[in-house]
């Protein structure tokens, strides 16, 4: 079975999106789901994880729509980071940092 490789120009963005997806899933699961005060954080984390997964898929196959989705991903990542930064939980802080890195990479990809 042949293994598809990610275009080198897309690799940094794919890696940032994958890291962000994992951090968002962990944040939503470990600290947000069981606390009503953090419900919006959980929702944003799950939305962010979903759009990051889509970016990984589209970038990995070189889709012509990747740049547009990356722009939207950057916006969602920024919103998620801002929400996560409101909380002291380690998972939230890790998620916020991953979201900021992902937003930066997605913006660069979208403008390339």
Contact map, one row per residue, 1 for C-alpha under 8 A:
1110000000000000000000000000000000000000000000000000000000000000000000000000000000000000000000000000000000000000
1111000000000000000000000000000000000000000000000000000000000000000000000000000000000000000000000000000000000000
1111100000000000000000000000000000000000000000000000000000000000000000000000000000000000000000000000000000000000
0111110000000000000000000000000000000000000000000000000000000000000000000000000000000000000000000000000000000000
0011111000000000000000000000000000000000000000000000000000010000000000000000000000000000000000000000000000000000
0001111101100000000000000000000000000000000000000000000000111000000000000000000000000000000000000000000000000000
0000111111100000000000000000000000000000000000000000000000010100000000000000000000000000000000000000000000000000
0000011111110000000000000000000000000000000000000000000000000000000000000000000000000000000000000000000000000000
0000001111110000000000000000000000000000000000000000000000000000000000000000000000000000000000000000000000000000
0000011111111100000000000000000000000000000000000000000000110000000000000000000000000000000000000000000000001000
0000011111111110000000000000000000000000000000000000000000000000000000000000000000000000000000000000000000000000
0000000111111111000000000000000000000000000000000000000000000000000000000000000000000000000000000000000010000000
0000000001111111100000000000000000000000000000000000000100000000000000000000000000000000000000000000010011001000
0000000001111111110000000000000000000000000000000000001100110000000000000000000000000000000000000000000000000000
0000000000111111111000000000000000000000000000000000000100000000000000000000000000000000000000000000000000000000
0000000000011111111100000000000000000000000000000000000000000000000000000000000000000000000000000100110010000000
0000000000001111111110000000000000000000000000000001101100000000000000000000000000000000000000000000010000000000
0000000000000111111111000000000000000000000000000001100100000000000000000000000000000000000000000000000000000000
0000000000000011111111100000000000000000000000000000000000000000000000000000000000000000000000000100000000000000
0000000000000001111111110000000000000000000000011001000000000000000000000000000000000000000000100110010000000000
0000000000000000111111111000000000000000000000011101100000000000000000000000000000000000000000000000000000000000
0000000000000000011111111100000000000000000000001000000000000000000000000000000000000000000000000000000000000000
0000000000000000001111111110000000000000000000000000000000000000000000000000000000000000001001100100000000000000
0000000000000000000111111111000000000000000011011000000000000000000000000000000000000000000000100000000000000000
0000000000000000000011111111100000000000000011001000000000000000000000000000000000000000000000000000000000000000
0000000000000000000001111111110000000000000000000000000000000000000000000000000000000000001000000000000000000000
0000000000000000000000111111111100000000010010000000000000000000000000000000000000000000001100100000000000000000
0000000000000000000000011111111110000000111011000000000000000000000000000000000000000000000000000000000000000000
0000000000000000000000001111111110000000010000000000000000000000000000000000000000000000000000000000000000000000
0000000000000000000000000111111110000000000000000000000000000000000000000000000000000000001000000000000000000000
0000000000000000000000000011111111100000000000000000000000000000000000000000000000000000101100000000000000000000
0000000000000000000000000011111111110110110000000000000000000000000000000000000000000000000000000000000000000000
0000000000000000000000000001111111110110010000000000000000000000000000000000000000000000000000000000000000000000
0000000000000000000000000000001111110000000000000000000000000000000000000000000000000000000000000000000000000000
0000000000000000000000000000001111111110000000000000000000000000000000000000000000000000000000000000000000000000
0000000000000000000000000000000111111110000000000000000000000000000000000000000000000000000000000000000000000000
0000000000000000000000000000000000111111000000000000000000000000000000000000000000000000000000000000000000000000
0000000000000000000000000000000110111111110000000000000000000000000000000000000000000000000000000000000000000000
0000000000000000000000000000000110111111111000000000000000000000000000000000000000000000000000000000000000000000
0000000000000000000000000000000000001111111100000000000000000000000000000000000000100000000000000000000000000000
0000000000000000000000000001000100000111111110000000000000000000000000000000000100110000000000000000000000000000
0000000000000000000000000011100110000111111111000000000000000000000000000000000000000000000000000000000000000000
0000000000000000000000000001000000000011111111100000000000000000000000000000000000000000000000000000000000000000
0000000000000000000000000000000000000001111111110000000000000000000000000001001100100000000000000000000000000000
0000000000000000000000011011000000000000111111111000000000000000000000000000000100000000000000000000000000000000
0000000000000000000000011001000000000000011111111100000000000000000000000000000000000000000000000000000000000000
0000000000000000000000000000000000000000001111111110000000000000000000000001000000000000000000000000000000000000
0000000000000000000110010000000000000000000111111111000000000000000000001001100100000000000000000000000000000000
0000000000000000000111011000000000000000000011111111100000000000000000000000000000000000000000000000000000000000
0000000000000000000010000000000000000000000001111111110000000000000000000000000000000000000000000000000000000000
0000000000000000000000000000000000000000000000111111111000000000000010001000000000000000000000000000000000000000
0000000000000000110110000000000000000000000000011111111100000000000000001000000000000000000000000000000000000000
0000000000000000110010000000000000000000000000001111111110000000000000000000000000000000000000000000000000000000
0000000000000000000000000000000000000000000000000111111111000000000010000000000000000000000000000000000000000000
0000000000000100100000000000000000000000000000000011111111100000010011001000000000000000000000000000000000000000
0000000000001110110000000000000000000000000000000001111111110000000000000000000000000000000000000000000000000000
0000000000000000000000000000000000000000000000000000111111111000000000000000000000000000000000000000000000000000
0000000000000000000000000000000000000000000000000000011111111110110000000000000000000000000000000000000000000000
0000010001000100000000000000000000000000000000000000001111111110010000000000000000000000000000000000000000000000
0000111001000100000000000000000000000000000000000000000111111110000000000000000000000000000000000000000000000000
0000010000000000000000000000000000000000000000000000000011111110000000000000000000000000000000000000000000000000
0000001000000000000000000000000000000000000000000000000001111111010000000000000000000000000000000000000000000000
0000000000000000000000000000000000000000000000000000000001111111110000000000000000000000000000000000000000000000
0000000000000000000000000000000000000000000000000000000000000111111000000000000000000000000000000000000000000000
0000000000000000000000000000000000000000000000000000000001000011111110000000000000000000000000000000000000000000
0000000000000000000000000000000000000000000000000000001001100111111111000000000000000000000000000000000000000100
0000000000000000000000000000000000000000000000000000000000000001111111100000000000000000000000000000000001001110
0000000000000000000000000000000000000000000000000000000000000000111111110000000000000000000000000000000000000100
0000000000000000000000000000000000000000000000000010011000000000111111111000000000000000000000000000000000000000
0000000000000000000000000000000000000000000000000000001000000000011111111100000000000000000000000000000001101100
0000000000000000000000000000000000000000000000000000000000000000001111111110000000000000000000000000000001100100
0000000000000000000000000000000000000000000000000000000000000000000111111111000000000000000000000000000000000000
0000000000000000000000000000000000000000000000010011001000000000000011111111100000000000000000000000001001000000
0000000000000000000000000000000000000000000000000000000000000000000001111111110000000000000000000000011101100000
0000000000000000000000000000000000000000000000000000000000000000000000111111111000000000000000000000001000000000
0000000000000000000000000000000000000000000100110000000000000000000000011111111100000000000000000000000000000000
0000000000000000000000000000000000000000000000010000000000000000000000001111111110000000000000000011011000000000
0000000000000000000000000000000000000000000000000000000000000000000000000111111111000000000000000011001000000000
0000000000000000000000000000000000000000000100000000000000000000000000000011111111100000000000000000000000000000
0000000000000000000000000000000000000000100110010000000000000000000000000001111111110000000000010010000000000000
0000000000000000000000000000000000000000000000000000000000000000000000000000111111111000000000111011000000000000
0000000000000000000000000000000000000000000000000000000000000000000000000000011111111100000000010000000000000000
0000000000000000000000000000000000000001100100000000000000000000000000000000001111111110000000000000000000000000
0000000000000000000000000000000000000000100000000000000000000000000000000000000111111110000110110000000000000000
0000000000000000000000000000000000000000000000000000000000000000000000000000000011111111000110010000000000000000
0000000000000000000000000000000000000000000000000000000000000000000000000000000001111111000000000000000000000000
0000000000000000000000000000000000000000000000000000000000000000000000000000000000111111100110000000000000000000
0000000000000000000000000000000000000000000000000000000000000000000000000000000000001111110110000000000000000000
0000000000000000000000000000001000000000000000000000000000000000000000000000000000000011111110000000000000000000
0000000000000000000000000000000000000000000000000000000000000000000000000000000000000001111111000000000000000000
0000000000000000000000100110011000000000000000000000000000000000000000000000000000000000111111100000000000000000
0000000000000000000000000010001000000000000000000000000000000000000000000000000000011011111111110000000000000000
0000000000000000000000000000000000000000000000000000000000000000000000000000000000011011111111111000000000000000
0000000000000000000000100000000000000000000000000000000000000000000000000000000000000000011111111100000000000000
0000000000000000000100110010000000000000000000000000000000000000000000000000000010010000001111111110000000000000
0000000000000000000000000000000000000000000000000000000000000000000000000000000111011000000111111111000000000000
0000000000000000000000000000000000000000000000000000000000000000000000000000000010000000000011111111100000000000
0000000000000001001100100000000000000000000000000000000000000000000000000000000000000000000001111111110000000000
0000000000000000000100000000000000000000000000000000000000000000000000000000110110000000000000111111111000000000
0000000000000000000000000000000000000000000000000000000000000000000000000000110010000000000000011111111100000000
0000000000000001000000000000000000000000000000000000000000000000000000000000000000000000000000001111111110000000
0000000000001001100100000000000000000000000000000000000000000000000000000100100000000000000000000111111111000000
0000000000000000000000000000000000000000000000000000000000000000000000001110110000000000000000000011111111100000
0000000000000000000000000000000000000000000000000000000000000000000000000100000000000000000000000001111111110000
0000000000011001000000000000000000000000000000000000000000000000000000000000000000000000000000000000111111111000
0000000000001000000000000000000000000000000000000000000000000000001001101100000000000000000000000000011111111100
0000000000000000000000000000000000000000000000000000000000000000000001100100000000000000000000000000001111111110
0000000000000000000000000000000000000000000000000000000000000000000000000000000000000000000000000000000111111111
0000000001001000000000000000000000000000000000000000000000000000001001000000000000000000000000000000000011111111
0000000000000000000000000000000000000000000000000000000000000000011101100000000000000000000000000000000001111111
0000000000000000000000000000000000000000000000000000000000000000001000000000000000000000000000000000000000111111
0000000000000000000000000000000000000000000000000000000000000000000000000000000000000000000000000000000000011111
